[in-house]
Amino acid sequence: MNQLLYSKLPIFFKVNPSLITSVGKICLDRPVMLASGILGISLDVFNRLYRSGAGAVVTKSLSTEPWDGYPNPTIFSVDGGGWINAVGLSNPGAQNFAKMIESNVDVPIIVSLVGSIPEDFESMIMQFKNCKITAFELNLSCPHVAKVGLEVGDDPELVKKIISAVKTSTNIPIIAKVGLGTSNYLNTVNAAIDSGIDAITAINTVRAIAIDVETQRPILSNKFGGLSGTPIKPIALRCVYEISSKYDIPIIGCGGISTWEDAVEFILAGSSAVQLGSAIGSNWIHVFNDINHGILEYMKRKGYSKIDEMVGLAKKS
Ligand SMILES: Cc1cc2nc3c(=O)[nH]c(=O)nc-3n(C[C@H](O)[C@H](O)[C@H](O)COP(=O)(O)O)c2cc1C
């Protein structure tokens, strides 16, 4: 219904817009989630985020064993609202983490997993058999840790083997998180879809570096890190638009989202939901309800009753 027509309708004809959205088999009350790696791994914090308007929380990426990550400095802020981080995927390991969330009752938790071979992912998924999990997100895109993340995502044959194995070991929806590596990321998307993936998250951080002019050395201990926040938004948006133009697969947009307008842009480009991370640093967790409110007002103004009615509209000629 167009905007002019909608604004002329008597009040009792106007529908109350709903934020409920479906990412394939994953149904969410609200379309804005916490991205992986932000705000730690505590169930208390996840509860607080959910009560503050997040539709779901994605955990820190977990590995088969606990990882320490890199020494400091691991994060650096860049002009224009961005961060370069090389935390090094520090995490307590899947088994320890699974125990920490066994008491979860109502928070939609998406468990992010990182590994090198199919067996890594299969064994981690088994650890969560007593937990209430909404989905697993496979991190195929971390740009700064060797032998996992992008090094896996850049190999479509390995991606196929991992996803095929994972899909036979659980009925819980599986999301592949892709990013920009050395090969065409669309080959990874293609391999994931061929192997039966349920949804795609696009994108992770973008490989980057910062240099201190006085010491004349890279600032981060790992030298390279991943760029996140506002500077990557147009790139992430381009990826969502490209994937949704080429494939019929549910998409979760991620990269540089900090306002309701950003979230709506990603929905119009083809995402059914979005994730945000860096924006928490500047707007704290109020950002979830601010964005939810903004999306609802936009839907009222434009006459949409469901998120689904807006998904991919920007592709219409
Ligand atoms: C400090 C930090 C840690 C991160 N850790 C992970 C991680 O463990 N797994 C993952 O898939 N992505 C990780 N990310 C990437 C985010 O989930 C997200 O894809 C990226 O930051 C882009 O979103 P944003 O611009 O809203 O921050 C991390 C990002 C930051 C800033």
PDBQT file of the ligand as one rigid body, heavy atoms in Angstrom, charges set to zero:
ROOT
HETATM    1  C1  LIG A 401      36.051  -7.173  19.146  1.00  0.00    +0.000 C 
HETATM    2  C2  LIG A 401      35.375  -7.987  18.074  1.00  0.00    +0.000 A 
HETATM    3  C3  LIG A 401      35.354  -9.384  18.201  1.00  0.00    +0.000 A 
HETATM    4  C4  LIG A 401      34.735 -10.158  17.215  1.00  0.00    +0.000 A 
HETATM    5  N1  LIG A 401      34.697 -11.528  17.355  1.00  0.00    +0.000 NA
HETATM    6  C5  LIG A 401      34.041 -12.291  16.428  1.00  0.00    +0.000 A 
HETATM    7  C6  LIG A 401      33.921 -13.700  16.594  1.00  0.00    +0.000 A 
HETATM    8  O1  LIG A 401      34.359 -14.289  17.583  1.00  0.00    +0.000 OA
HETATM    9  N2  LIG A 401      33.277 -14.388  15.609  1.00  0.00    +0.000 N 
HETATM   10  C7  LIG A 401      32.735 -13.797  14.496  1.00  0.00    +0.000 A 
HETATM   11  O2  LIG A 401      32.153 -14.480  13.652  1.00  0.00    +0.000 OA
HETATM   12  N3  LIG A 401      32.812 -12.455  14.341  1.00  0.00    +0.000 NA
HETATM   13  C8  LIG A 401      33.447 -11.699  15.271  1.00  0.00    +0.000 A 
HETATM   14  N4  LIG A 401      33.507 -10.338  15.125  1.00  0.00    +0.000 N 
HETATM   15  C9  LIG A 401      32.876  -9.721  13.941  1.00  0.00    +0.000 C 
HETATM   16  C10 LIG A 401      31.447  -9.240  14.259  1.00  0.00    +0.000 C 
HETATM   17  O3  LIG A 401      30.620 -10.299  14.640  1.00  0.00    +0.000 OA
HETATM   18  C11 LIG A 401      30.836  -8.539  13.023  1.00  0.00    +0.000 C 
HETATM   19  O4  LIG A 401      30.766  -9.460  11.958  1.00  0.00    +0.000 OA
HETATM   20  C12 LIG A 401      31.678  -7.347  12.570  1.00  0.00    +0.000 C 
HETATM   21  O5  LIG A 401      32.173  -6.630  13.682  1.00  0.00    +0.000 OA
HETATM   22  C13 LIG A 401      30.882  -6.401  11.665  1.00  0.00    +0.000 C 
HETATM   23  O6  LIG A 401      29.787  -5.884  12.357  1.00  0.00    +0.000 OA
HETATM   24  P1  LIG A 401      29.808  -4.407  13.027  1.00  0.00    +0.000 P 
HETATM   25  O7  LIG A 401      30.326  -3.478  11.983  1.00  0.00    +0.000 OA
HETATM   26  O8  LIG A 401      28.402  -4.166  13.450  1.00  0.00    +0.000 OA
HETATM   27  O9  LIG A 401      30.737  -4.505  14.212  1.00  0.00    +0.000 OA
HETATM   28  C14 LIG A 401      34.124  -9.531  16.086  1.00  0.00    +0.000 A 
HETATM   29  C15 LIG A 401      34.150  -8.139  15.979  1.00  0.00    +0.000 A 
HETATM   30  C16 LIG A 401      34.758  -7.356  16.952  1.00  0.00    +0.000 A 
HETATM   31  C17 LIG A 401      34.750  -5.854  16.818  1.00  0.00    +0.000 C 
ENDROOT
TORSDOF 0
